[in-house]
Amino acid sequence: TAKWTKYLPEFMGIRESVRSSSYRWCVRESGMWGIATATTMSLHRLRMGSKPLIAGHAFFGTFMIVMLPSYYFCYRRREHQENVIEMMMKYNQFGHAQELPDEPPIEQHPF
């Protein structure tokens, strides 16, 4: 599993649910974009003369505005890719590895 998940809280099983999720890359990517954008926005607010509390509010607001839609679109994109792969496998008659026929003995193998 990813090393960054050890920093998540164990409260209500948050850490374990993120570790077991196939969408943890989406959490990481959207979180990093949120942090980068929010940091830039709060530094801009401080540079423009806002009070630190207002800059903190701008940080949190920007973080949420960037992270939530970013996660949503990443989640939907990944879900769509998985569905497309499954449909292609069904169309090409690829099954799960457990459903494959037994391998022929070496003596009868054509190659």
Rosetta blueprint (number, residue, H / E / L):
1 T L
2 A L
3 K H
4 W H
5 T H
6 K H
7 Y H
8 L L
9 P L
10 E L
11 F H
12 M H
13 G H
14 I H
15 R H
16 E H
17 S H
18 V H
19 R H
20 S H
21 S L
22 S L
23 Y L
24 R H
25 W H
26 C H
27 V H
28 R H
29 E H
30 S H
31 G H
32 M H
33 W H
34 G H
35 I H
36 A H
37 T H
38 A H
39 T H
40 T H
41 M H
42 S H
43 L H
44 H H
45 R H
46 L H
47 R H
48 M L
49 G L
50 S L
51 K L
52 P H
53 L H
54 I H
55 A H
56 G H
57 H H
58 A H
59 F H
60 F H
61 G H
62 T H
63 F H
64 M H
65 I H
66 V H
67 M H
68 L H
69 P H
70 S H
71 Y H
72 Y H
73 F H
74 C H
75 Y H
76 R H
77 R H
78 R H
79 E H
80 H H
81 Q H
82 E H
83 N H
84 V H
85 I H
86 E H
87 M H
88 M H
89 M H
90 K H
91 Y H
92 N L
93 Q L
94 F L
95 G L
96 H L
97 A H
98 Q H
99 E H
100 L L
101 P L
102 D L
103 E L
104 P L
105 P L
106 I H
107 E H
108 Q H
109 H L
110 P L
111 F L
